[in-house]
Amino acid sequence: MSMSMPGVLNAVVVNYRTSDLTLKCVESIVRLGIAAPEEIVVVENASPDDSFERLSRELPQGIRLVRSATNGGFGAGVNLGAAACDREFILVLNPDTYFEDLSIQQAIELFDREADVGIVGLDLVYPGGVRQFSARRFYSLLDVVGRRLPIGRYWPFKPRIDRHMMLSAWDTDQPFDAEWVMGTGFIVRRALFNRIGGMDEAYFLYMEDVDLCARVWQADFRVVCVPGAKLVHDHQRNSAAGPFSWAGRLHLKSLMRFRKKFRVPLFRQPGITGLWR
């Protein structure tokens, strides 16, 4: 493996009131040589704090800082960043992520070997190394309920939720097809991303990653997860909040948007082919 990967990908990080985290994320990309400064795009998504001033001052020389006039949500921020990209691949990252090594090269090598791979999900781990299980199956309404409410931790829901979260797929430590991967950290072919219209900006937050992966499958490309291509995610999950919290309501609103476009059966997990209306 080469010690750096310049020229292969652009990195896009969307900042909203997270300048500390964004700076740490970008620092790890530059230090490890995953992308050169001029290949990194930071989108400042109209934060109400001093994020823009601070990032202008403290980001390494050469990084493109794009200032959004309004906060149109995560997907809109990613699209704004992607418009400034010119490399073969786009690495999309939440600001609360960072790299500790060059294991991401396993993901790039997979793209090189397999031309029908459209998106690769990275192996998200918590600080300390515990795996986050970042691959998922498409939802049935029962899965949504199980993920939203405490009953998901108990029989008969638990085996079903484990299946939704594709827990057993990681056992072999080999790349595997995932129905969708978390938008926290993934790589997409830029030409494909543009061809299918990028992220759907009608989602403000949540489900835009599920929607993107559905459209990648629809375009006859695969979504793959690569165990061992590690990205540290220092995060507490908002969408696990109860259904009446702000995050919970937003998640359900996004689910309604998704249901207008794709099938979300009541009981049976739809798989890939069962998704199309």
C-alpha positions as CSV (number, residue, x, y, z in Angstrom):
1,M,0.0,0.0,0.0
2,S,1.2,3.5,-0.8
3,M,1.5,5.8,2.1
4,S,-0.8,8.5,0.6
5,M,-3.7,8.7,-1.8
6,P,-3.6,12.1,-3.5
7,G,-5.6,12.6,-6.6
8,V,-8.1,9.8,-6.0
9,L,-10.9,11.4,-4.0
10,N,-12.4,14.6,-2.7
11,A,-13.5,14.8,0.9
12,V,-16.7,16.7,1.8
13,V,-17.4,17.7,5.4
14,V,-20.6,19.6,6.3
15,N,-20.2,21.8,9.3
16,Y,-23.1,23.0,11.4
17,R,-22.0,24.5,14.8
18,T,-19.3,21.9,15.0
19,S,-16.1,23.8,14.2
20,D,-14.0,21.9,16.8
21,L,-15.0,18.5,15.4
22,T,-14.6,19.7,11.8
23,L,-11.1,20.9,12.4
24,K,-10.2,17.5,14.0
25,C,-11.7,15.5,11.2
26,V,-9.9,17.6,8.5
27,E,-6.6,17.4,10.4
28,S,-6.7,13.6,10.3
29,I,-7.4,13.5,6.6
30,V,-4.4,15.9,5.9
31,R,-2.0,14.3,8.3
32,L,-2.6,10.8,6.9
33,G,-2.5,11.9,3.3
34,I,-6.0,10.6,2.5
35,A,-6.6,13.7,0.5
36,A,-4.5,16.8,-0.2
37,P,-5.8,20.1,1.3
38,E,-7.0,21.3,-2.2
39,E,-9.1,18.1,-2.5
40,I,-11.0,18.8,0.7
41,V,-14.2,20.8,0.7
42,V,-15.8,22.1,4.0
43,V,-19.3,23.3,3.7
44,E,-20.3,25.8,6.4
45,N,-24.1,25.2,6.6
46,A,-25.2,28.7,7.9
47,S,-24.3,28.0,11.5
48,P,-25.6,30.7,13.9
49,D,-22.3,30.7,15.8
50,D,-18.8,31.9,14.7
51,S,-18.1,28.7,12.8
52,F,-17.4,30.4,9.5
53,E,-14.9,32.9,11.0
54,R,-13.2,30.2,12.9
55,L,-12.9,27.8,10.0
56,S,-11.6,30.6,7.7
57,R,-8.9,31.3,10.2
58,E,-7.9,27.7,11.3
59,L,-8.4,25.3,8.4
60,P,-5.2,24.3,6.7
61,Q,-4.1,26.4,3.7
62,G,-5.6,25.3,0.4
63,I,-8.9,23.7,1.7
64,R,-12.0,25.0,0.0
65,L,-14.5,26.5,2.5
66,V,-17.9,26.9,0.9
67,R,-20.4,29.1,2.8
68,S,-24.0,28.2,2.4
69,A,-26.5,31.1,2.6
70,T,-29.1,29.0,4.3
71,N,-29.1,25.7,6.3
72,G,-31.0,23.4,3.8
73,G,-30.0,20.3,5.8
74,F,-27.3,17.7,5.5
75,G,-28.2,16.5,2.0
76,A,-28.2,20.1,0.6
77,G,-24.8,20.7,2.3
78,V,-23.3,17.5,0.7
79,N,-24.6,18.6,-2.7
80,L,-23.1,22.0,-2.3
81,G,-19.7,20.4,-1.4
82,A,-20.0,17.8,-4.2
83,A,-20.5,20.6,-6.8
84,A,-16.9,21.7,-5.9
85,C,-15.4,18.2,-6.4
86,D,-13.5,17.0,-9.5
87,R,-11.9,13.7,-8.4
88,E,-13.2,10.2,-9.3
89,F,-14.6,9.5,-5.8
90,I,-16.3,11.6,-3.1
91,L,-15.7,10.8,0.5
92,V,-18.7,12.2,2.5
93,L,-18.0,12.6,6.2
94,N,-19.9,13.8,9.3
95,P,-17.8,16.3,11.2
96,D,-17.8,14.0,14.3
97,T,-15.6,11.5,12.5
98,Y,-11.8,11.1,12.1
99,F,-9.3,8.7,10.7
100,E,-6.6,6.9,12.7
101,D,-4.9,5.0,9.9
102,L,-5.0,4.4,6.1
103,S,-7.3,1.4,6.2
104,I,-9.7,3.4,3.9
105,Q,-7.4,2.2,1.1
106,Q,-9.2,-1.1,1.3
107,A,-12.4,0.7,0.1
108,I,-10.6,2.3,-2.8
109,E,-9.1,-1.0,-3.9
110,L,-12.6,-2.5,-3.9
111,F,-13.8,0.2,-6.3
112,D,-10.8,-0.5,-8.5
113,R,-11.5,-4.3,-8.6
114,E,-15.3,-4.2,-9.0
115,A,-16.7,-1.7,-11.5
116,D,-20.3,-2.2,-10.4
117,V,-19.7,-1.0,-6.8
118,G,-21.3,2.5,-6.5
119,I,-21.1,3.3,-2.8
120,V,-18.8,1.9,-0.2
121,G,-19.7,2.3,3.5
122,L,-16.8,2.5,5.9
123,D,-16.5,0.5,9.1
124,L,-17.6,2.9,11.7
125,V,-16.2,2.4,15.2
126,Y,-16.6,4.3,18.5
127,P,-13.5,5.8,20.1
128,G,-11.9,2.7,21.7
129,G,-12.7,0.5,18.7
130,V,-16.2,-0.9,19.4
131,R,-17.9,-1.4,16.1
132,Q,-21.0,0.6,15.3
133,F,-22.5,-1.8,12.6
134,S,-23.0,0.8,9.9
135,A,-24.8,-1.4,7.3
136,R,-28.6,-1.9,7.3
137,R,-31.5,-3.6,5.4
138,F,-34.3,-1.5,4.1
139,Y,-37.1,-0.9,6.6
140,S,-40.5,-2.4,7.2
141,L,-42.7,-0.3,9.4
142,L,-42.2,-3.0,12.2
143,D,-38.4,-2.3,12.0
144,V,-39.1,1.4,12.4
145,V,-41.1,0.8,15.5
146,G,-38.5,-1.6,16.9
147,R,-35.7,0.9,16.4
148,R,-37.7,3.8,17.9
149,L,-39.1,2.1,21.0
150,P,-37.5,0.1,23.8
151,I,-39.4,-3.0,22.7
152,G,-36.8,-3.5,20.0
153,R,-34.4,-4.8,22.6
154,Y,-36.6,-7.8,23.5
155,W,-38.0,-10.9,21.9
156,P,-39.6,-11.3,19.4
157,F,-38.4,-7.9,18.1
158,K,-34.7,-8.3,18.9
159,P,-33.8,-11.0,16.2
160,R,-35.7,-9.0,13.7
161,I,-33.8,-5.8,14.6
162,D,-30.5,-7.7,14.5
163,R,-31.4,-8.8,11.0
164,H,-32.3,-5.2,10.0
165,M,-28.9,-4.1,11.3
166,M,-27.1,-6.9,9.3
167,L,-25.1,-7.9,12.4
168,S,-24.1,-11.4,11.1
169,A,-22.8,-10.0,7.8
170,W,-19.7,-8.7,9.5
171,D,-18.6,-12.1,10.8
172,T,-16.5,-13.1,7.9
173,D,-14.5,-9.8,7.8
174,Q,-15.0,-9.7,4.0
175,P,-16.7,-7.0,2.0
176,F,-20.4,-7.6,1.7
177,D,-23.4,-6.1,-0.1
178,A,-25.5,-3.9,2.2
179,E,-28.9,-2.6,1.3
180,W,-27.9,0.8,2.7
181,V,-25.0,2.3,4.7
182,M,-25.0,5.1,7.2
183,G,-24.3,8.5,5.7
184,T,-21.8,9.2,8.5
185,G,-18.9,8.1,6.4
186,F,-19.1,6.7,2.8
187,I,-17.4,6.9,-0.6
188,V,-19.4,7.3,-3.8
189,R,-18.4,7.4,-7.4
190,R,-18.7,11.1,-8.4
191,A,-20.1,10.4,-11.9
192,L,-22.8,8.1,-10.4
193,F,-23.6,10.6,-7.7
194,N,-24.1,13.3,-10.3
195,R,-26.0,11.1,-12.6
196,I,-28.7,10.1,-10.0
197,G,-29.0,13.7,-8.9
198,G,-27.0,13.7,-5.7
199,M,-28.8,13.7,-2.3
200,D,-32.5,14.4,-2.2
201,E,-32.7,17.8,-0.5
202,A,-36.3,17.3,0.5
203,Y,-35.0,15.4,3.5
204,F,-33.7,17.9,6.1
205,L,-32.0,15.3,8.2
206,Y,-32.3,11.4,8.4
207,M,-33.2,9.0,5.7
208,E,-31.3,10.9,2.9
209,D,-28.6,8.2,3.1
210,V,-31.2,5.4,2.8
211,D,-32.7,7.2,-0.2
212,L,-29.3,7.7,-1.9
213,C,-28.5,4.0,-1.5
214,A,-31.9,3.0,-2.9
215,R,-31.2,5.1,-6.0
216,V,-27.7,3.6,-6.4
217,W,-29.3,0.1,-6.5
218,Q,-31.9,1.4,-8.9
219,A,-29.1,2.6,-11.2
220,D,-27.8,-1.0,-11.2
221,F,-24.8,-0.4,-9.0
222,R,-24.1,-2.1,-5.7
223,V,-23.8,-0.7,-2.1
224,V,-21.0,-2.5,-0.2
225,C,-19.6,-2.4,3.3
226,V,-15.9,-3.0,3.9
227,P,-15.1,-4.4,7.4
228,G,-11.7,-3.1,8.5
229,A,-11.9,0.2,6.5
230,K,-12.1,2.1,9.7
231,L,-13.5,5.5,10.5
232,V,-13.9,6.6,14.1
233,H,-17.3,8.1,14.9
234,D,-17.5,10.0,18.2
235,H,-21.2,10.2,18.5
236,Q,-24.4,9.8,20.5
237,R,-27.3,8.7,18.3
238,N,-30.0,11.4,18.2
239,S,-32.5,9.4,16.2
240,A,-32.6,6.8,19.0
241,A,-34.5,9.5,21.0
242,G,-38.2,8.9,21.6
243,P,-40.7,9.4,18.8
244,F,-41.9,12.7,20.3
245,S,-38.5,14.3,20.6
246,W,-37.4,16.8,17.9
247,A,-35.1,14.2,16.4
248,G,-37.8,11.6,16.6
249,R,-40.4,13.7,14.9
250,L,-37.9,14.7,12.2
251,H,-37.0,11.1,11.6
252,L,-40.6,10.1,11.2
253,K,-41.2,13.0,8.8
254,S,-38.2,11.8,6.7
255,L,-39.7,8.3,6.7
256,M,-42.9,9.7,5.3
257,R,-41.0,11.3,2.5
258,F,-39.2,8.0,1.8
259,R,-42.5,6.1,1.7
260,K,-43.8,8.4,-1.0
261,K,-40.9,7.3,-3.2
262,F,-40.3,3.7,-2.2
263,R,-42.3,0.9,-0.6
264,V,-42.1,0.4,3.2
265,P,-44.1,-2.8,3.9
266,L,-45.9,-3.2,7.2
267,F,-44.2,-6.5,8.3
268,R,-41.9,-7.9,5.6
269,Q,-38.4,-6.4,5.1
270,P,-38.6,-5.4,1.4
271,G,-35.1,-6.3,0.3
272,I,-33.8,-4.4,-2.7
273,T,-36.3,-5.6,-5.3
274,G,-39.3,-5.1,-3.0
275,L,-38.5,-1.4,-2.7
276,W,-39.7,-0.2,-6.1
277,R,-43.2,1.1,-6.4
